[in-house]
Amino acid sequence: MKLVNQMKKTTTNPVAAASGTAATKAPASPQNTTTIEARIDVGFGNNLFARGRGAGLSWDRGTPLTCVDGRTWRLAVAGKETVTFKLLLNDIVWAQGGDIVVAPGQRVEVTPSF
């Protein structure tokens, strides 16, 4: 039997909110895994990538997110540093708005616009 924690504390990320994306953060995980979750249907054959700084991300080359279902994409990165990122469609088209900043071990959910 799988138990699920029903309590979930979320707060709005002011950087993400200013960029026009919805964002929430959950409490830090003990493993210092930062999780980026995007809620968007990018269409068949398209992919989402993240570029940025911290936890192995680069502004020069995108890191692919994993497609969880038709509207959910996820990237989990390990590290003890703040992650600053932006999403790209097919590692070419940048999401609208500013950079999103996530503290180490946090989870952020975004709804990007391209």
LUMVO-338957 format. One record per atom (N, C-alpha, C): x, y, z; atom name. Coordinates in steps of 0.1 Angstrom, whole numbers, plus 2048, in hexadecimal, padded with zeros to 3 digits. Layout:
<drenvexs>
DRENVEX east north  up zavex
DRENVEX    X     Y   Z    CA
...
</drenvexs>
This chain:
<drenvexs>
DRENVEX east north  up zavex
DRENVEX  808   7F4 800     N
DRENVEX  800   800 800    CA
DRENVEX  809   80C 800     C
DRENVEX  806   816 7F8     N
DRENVEX  80D   822 7F6    CA
DRENVEX  806   82D 7FE     C
DRENVEX  80E   834 807     N
DRENVEX  808   83F 80F    CA
DRENVEX  80C   84C 808     C
DRENVEX  803   855 808     N
DRENVEX  806   863 802    CA
DRENVEX  804   86D 80D     C
DRENVEX  80E   876 80E     N
DRENVEX  80D   881 818    CA
DRENVEX  802   88B 813     C
DRENVEX  7F7   88D 81A     N
DRENVEX  7EC   895 816    CA
DRENVEX  7EF   8A4 819     C
DRENVEX  7F9   8A7 822     N
DRENVEX  7FC   8B5 825    CA
DRENVEX  806   8BA 81C     C
DRENVEX  804   8C6 816     N
DRENVEX  80D   8CB 80C    CA
DRENVEX  80E   8DA 80E     C
DRENVEX  819   8DF 812     N
DRENVEX  81B   8EE 813    CA
DRENVEX  821   8F3 806     C
DRENVEX  81A   8FD 801     N
DRENVEX  81F   903 7F5    CA
DRENVEX  81F   913 7F6     C
DRENVEX  828   919 7F0     N
DRENVEX  829   927 7EF    CA
DRENVEX  82B   92C 7E1     C
DRENVEX  827   938 7DE     N
DRENVEX  829   93D 7D1    CA
DRENVEX  837   942 7CF     C
DRENVEX  83E   93F 7C4     N
DRENVEX  84B   944 7C1    CA
DRENVEX  84A   951 7BB     C
DRENVEX  84E   95C 7C1     N
DRENVEX  84C   96A 7BC    CA
DRENVEX  853   96C 7AF     C
DRENVEX  85E   965 7AC     N
DRENVEX  865   967 79F    CA
DRENVEX  85D   961 794     C
DRENVEX  857   955 797     N
DRENVEX  84F   94E 78D    CA
DRENVEX  842   955 78B     C
DRENVEX  83C   95B 796     N
DRENVEX  830   962 794    CA
DRENVEX  832   96F 78C     C
DRENVEX  83D   975 78E     N
DRENVEX  840   981 786    CA
DRENVEX  842   97E 777     C
DRENVEX  846   972 774     N
DRENVEX  848   96E 766    CA
DRENVEX  83C   969 75F     C
DRENVEX  831   968 767     N
DRENVEX  824   964 761    CA
DRENVEX  822   955 761     C
DRENVEX  82A   94E 769     N
DRENVEX  829   940 76B    CA
DRENVEX  824   93D 779     C
DRENVEX  81C   932 77A     N
DRENVEX  818   92E 788    CA
DRENVEX  822   925 78E     C
DRENVEX  825   928 79A     N
DRENVEX  830   920 7A1    CA
DRENVEX  82D   91D 7AF     C
DRENVEX  830   911 7B4     N
DRENVEX  82F   90E 7C2    CA
DRENVEX  83B   907 7C6     C
DRENVEX  83E   908 7D3     N
DRENVEX  84A   901 7D9    CA
DRENVEX  845   8F9 7E5     C
DRENVEX  84B   8ED 7E6     N
DRENVEX  848   8E4 7F1    CA
DRENVEX  854   8E4 7FA     C
DRENVEX  853   8DF 806     N
DRENVEX  85E   8DE 810    CA
DRENVEX  86A   8D7 80A     C
DRENVEX  876   8DB 80E     N
DRENVEX  882   8D5 809    CA
DRENVEX  883   8C6 80C     C
DRENVEX  888   8BF 802     N
DRENVEX  88A   8B0 804    CA
DRENVEX  897   8AE 80B     C
DRENVEX  898   8A3 812     N
DRENVEX  8A5   8A0 819    CA
DRENVEX  8B0   89D 80F     C
DRENVEX  8AD   899 803     N
DRENVEX  8B8   895 7F9    CA
DRENVEX  8BD   8A1 7F1     C
DRENVEX  8B8   8AD 7F4     N
DRENVEX  8BC   8B9 7EC    CA
DRENVEX  8B9   8B8 7DE     C
DRENVEX  8AE   8B2 7DA     N
DRENVEX  8AA   8B0 7CC    CA
DRENVEX  8A1   8BC 7C9     C
DRENVEX  8A4   8C4 7BF     N
DRENVEX  89C   8CF 7BA    CA
DRENVEX  894   8C9 7AF     C
DRENVEX  886   8CB 7AF     N
DRENVEX  87E   8C6 7A5    CA
DRENVEX  876   8D1 79E     C
DRENVEX  877   8D1 791     N
DRENVEX  870   8DA 788    CA
DRENVEX  865   8D2 781     C
DRENVEX  859   8D7 783     N
DRENVEX  84D   8D0 77C    CA
DRENVEX  846   8DA 774     C
DRENVEX  844   8D7 767     N
DRENVEX  83D   8E0 75E    CA
DRENVEX  830   8DA 75A     C
DRENVEX  825   8E2 75A     N
DRENVEX  818   8DE 757    CA
DRENVEX  815   8E4 749     C
DRENVEX  816   8DD 73F     N
DRENVEX  814   8E2 731    CA
DRENVEX  813   8D6 727     C
DRENVEX  80A   8D7 71E     N
DRENVEX  80A   8CE 712    CA
DRENVEX  811   8D4 707     C
DRENVEX  81D   8CF 704     N
DRENVEX  826   8D5 6FA    CA
DRENVEX  823   8CF 6EC     C
DRENVEX  81A   8C6 6EB     N
DRENVEX  817   8C0 6DE    CA
DRENVEX  820   8B4 6DB     C
DRENVEX  81A   8AB 6D3     N
DRENVEX  821   89E 6CF    CA
DRENVEX  82E   8A1 6C8     C
DRENVEX  839   89B 6CC     N
DRENVEX  846   89D 6C6    CA
DRENVEX  84E   8A8 6CB     C
DRENVEX  849   8B0 6D4     N
DRENVEX  850   8BB 6DA    CA
DRENVEX  855   8B7 6E8     C
DRENVEX  860   8BE 6ED     N
DRENVEX  865   8BB 6FA    CA
DRENVEX  868   8C8 701     C
DRENVEX  869   8C7 70F     N
DRENVEX  86D   8D3 717    CA
DRENVEX  87B   8D1 71C     C
DRENVEX  882   8DC 71D     N
DRENVEX  890   8DC 722    CA
DRENVEX  891   8E7 72C     C
DRENVEX  89B   8E6 735     N
DRENVEX  89E   8F1 73F    CA
DRENVEX  8AC   8F5 73D     C
DRENVEX  8AE   902 73D     N
DRENVEX  8BC   908 73C    CA
DRENVEX  8BD   911 749     C
DRENVEX  8C9   912 74E     N
DRENVEX  8CA   91A 75A    CA
DRENVEX  8D8   919 760     C
DRENVEX  8D8   91B 76E     N
DRENVEX  8E4   91B 776    CA
DRENVEX  8E1   913 783     C
DRENVEX  8EA   90B 787     N
DRENVEX  8E9   903 793    CA
DRENVEX  8E5   8F5 791     C
DRENVEX  8EA   8EC 799     N
DRENVEX  8E6   8DE 798    CA
DRENVEX  8E8   8D8 78B     C
DRENVEX  8F3   8DC 784     N
DRENVEX  8F6   8D6 777    CA
DRENVEX  8EF   8DC 76B     C
DRENVEX  8E7   8E6 76C     N
DRENVEX  8E1   8ED 761    CA
DRENVEX  8EA   8F6 75A     C
DRENVEX  8E8   8F9 74E     N
DRENVEX  8F0   902 746    CA
DRENVEX  8E7   90C 73E     C
DRENVEX  8EC   918 73C     N
DRENVEX  8E5   921 733    CA
DRENVEX  8E7   91F 725     C
DRENVEX  8F2   917 722     N
DRENVEX  8F6   914 714    CA
DRENVEX  8EF   908 70E     C
DRENVEX  8EB   8FF 716     N
DRENVEX  8E5   8F2 710    CA
DRENVEX  8DA   8ED 71A     C
DRENVEX  8CF   8EA 715     N
DRENVEX  8C4   8E6 71D    CA
DRENVEX  8C5   8D8 722     C
DRENVEX  8BE   8D6 72D     N
DRENVEX  8BD   8C8 734    CA
DRENVEX  8AE   8C4 732     C
DRENVEX  8AC   8B8 72C     N
DRENVEX  89E   8B4 729    CA
DRENVEX  896   8B1 735     C
DRENVEX  889   8B5 735     N
DRENVEX  880   8B1 740    CA
DRENVEX  87A   8A3 73B     C
DRENVEX  875   89C 745     N
DRENVEX  86F   88F 742    CA
DRENVEX  860   891 741     C
DRENVEX  85A   88B 737     N
DRENVEX  84C   88C 735    CA
DRENVEX  845   882 73E     C
DRENVEX  83D   886 748     N
DRENVEX  837   87E 752    CA
DRENVEX  829   879 74C     C
DRENVEX  822   883 746     N
DRENVEX  815   880 740    CA
DRENVEX  813   88B 735     C
DRENVEX  807   88B 72F     N
DRENVEX  805   895 724    CA
DRENVEX  806   8A3 728     C
DRENVEX  806   8A7 735     N
DRENVEX  807   8B5 739    CA
DRENVEX  811   8B7 744     C
DRENVEX  819   8AE 747     N
DRENVEX  823   8AF 752    CA
DRENVEX  831   8AB 74E     C
DRENVEX  83A   8B4 750     N
DRENVEX  848   8B2 74D    CA
DRENVEX  850   8B4 75A     C
DRENVEX  85A   8AC 75D     N
DRENVEX  862   8AD 769    CA
DRENVEX  871   8AC 767     C
DRENVEX  878   8B3 770     N
DRENVEX  886   8B3 770    CA
DRENVEX  88A   8B3 77F     C
DRENVEX  892   8A9 784     N
DRENVEX  897   8A9 791    CA
DRENVEX  8A6   8AA 791     C
DRENVEX  8AC   8B4 797     N
DRENVEX  8BA   8B6 798    CA
DRENVEX  8BF   8B6 7A6     C
DRENVEX  8CB   8B0 7A8     N
DRENVEX  8D0   8AF 7B6    CA
DRENVEX  8DB   8BA 7B7     C
DRENVEX  8DC   8BF 7C3     N
DRENVEX  8E5   8CA 7C6    CA
DRENVEX  8E1   8D2 7D2     C
DRENVEX  8EB   8D9 7D8     N
DRENVEX  8E8   8E1 7E3    CA
DRENVEX  8E9   8F0 7E0     C
DRENVEX  8E6   8F3 7D3     N
DRENVEX  8E7   901 7CF    CA
DRENVEX  8D9   905 7C9     C
DRENVEX  8D7   912 7C9     N
DRENVEX  8CB   918 7C3    CA
DRENVEX  8CB   915 7B4     C
DRENVEX  8BF   912 7AF     N
DRENVEX  8BE   910 7A1    CA
DRENVEX  8B6   91B 79A     C
DRENVEX  8BC   921 790     N
DRENVEX  8B6   92C 788    CA
DRENVEX  8B4   926 77A     C
DRENVEX  8A8   926 775     N
DRENVEX  8A5   920 768    CA
DRENVEX  89A   927 760     C
DRENVEX  89A   922 754     N
DRENVEX  88F   926 74B    CA
DRENVEX  88C   91A 742     C
DRENVEX  880   918 73E     N
DRENVEX  87C   90D 735    CA
DRENVEX  87C   911 727     C
DRENVEX  87F   907 71E     N
DRENVEX  880   909 710    CA
DRENVEX  878   8FE 709     C
DRENVEX  871   901 6FE     N
DRENVEX  86A   8F7 6F6    CA
DRENVEX  874   8F2 6EC     C
DRENVEX  877   8E5 6EC     N
DRENVEX  880   8DF 6E3    CA
DRENVEX  88E   8E4 6E3     C
DRENVEX  892   8EA 6EF     N
DRENVEX  89F   8F0 6F1    CA
DRENVEX  8A2   8FC 6E8     C
DRENVEX  897   902 6E2     N
DRENVEX  898   90D 6D9    CA
DRENVEX  890   919 6DD     C
DRENVEX  883   918 6E0     N
DRENVEX  87A   923 6E3    CA
DRENVEX  87A   925 6F2     C
DRENVEX  87E   931 6F7     N
DRENVEX  87E   934 705    CA
DRENVEX  870   937 70A     C
DRENVEX  86D   932 716     N
DRENVEX  860   936 71D    CA
DRENVEX  860   945 71F     C
DRENVEX  854   94A 71F     N
DRENVEX  852   959 722    CA
DRENVEX  854   95B 730     C
DRENVEX  858   968 734     N
DRENVEX  85A   96B 741    CA
DRENVEX  868   96A 746     C
DRENVEX  86B   96D 752     N
DRENVEX  878   96D 758    CA
DRENVEX  87D   95F 75D     C
DRENVEX  889   95F 762     N
DRENVEX  88F   953 768    CA
DRENVEX  887   94F 774     C
DRENVEX  887   942 777     N
DRENVEX  881   93D 783    CA
DRENVEX  88C   938 78C     C
DRENVEX  88B   93B 799     N
DRENVEX  895   938 7A3    CA
DRENVEX  88F   92E 7AD     C
DRENVEX  896   923 7B0     N
DRENVEX  891   919 7B9    CA
DRENVEX  89D   916 7C3     C
DRENVEX  899   916 7D0     N
DRENVEX  8A3   913 7DA    CA
DRENVEX  8A6   904 7DA     C
DRENVEX  8B2   900 7DE     N
DRENVEX  8B6   8F2 7DE    CA
DRENVEX  8AC   8E9 7E6     C
DRENVEX  8A8   8DE 7E0     N
DRENVEX  89F   8D4 7E6    CA
DRENVEX  890   8D8 7E5     C
DRENVEX  88D   8E2 7DE     N
DRENVEX  87F   8E6 7DC    CA
DRENVEX  879   8E1 7D0     C
DRENVEX  86C   8E2 7CF     N
DRENVEX  864   8DD 7C3    CA
DRENVEX  85D   8E9 7BE     C
DRENVEX  85E   8EC 7B1     N
DRENVEX  857   8F7 7AB    CA
DRENVEX  84E   8F2 79F     C
DRENVEX  842   8F7 79E     N
DRENVEX  839   8F3 794    CA
DRENVEX  836   900 78B     C
DRENVEX  839   8FF 77E     N
DRENVEX  837   90A 776    CA
DRENVEX  82D   907 76A     C
DRENVEX  827   911 765     N
DRENVEX  81F   910 759    CA
DRENVEX  824   91A 74F     C
DRENVEX  82E   915 746     N
DRENVEX  834   91E 73D    CA
DRENVEX  82C   922 731     C
DRENVEX  82F   92E 72C     N
DRENVEX  828   932 71F    CA
DRENVEX  833   935 715     C
DRENVEX  831   930 709     N
DRENVEX  83B   932 6FE    CA
DRENVEX  835   93B 6F3     C
</drenvexs>
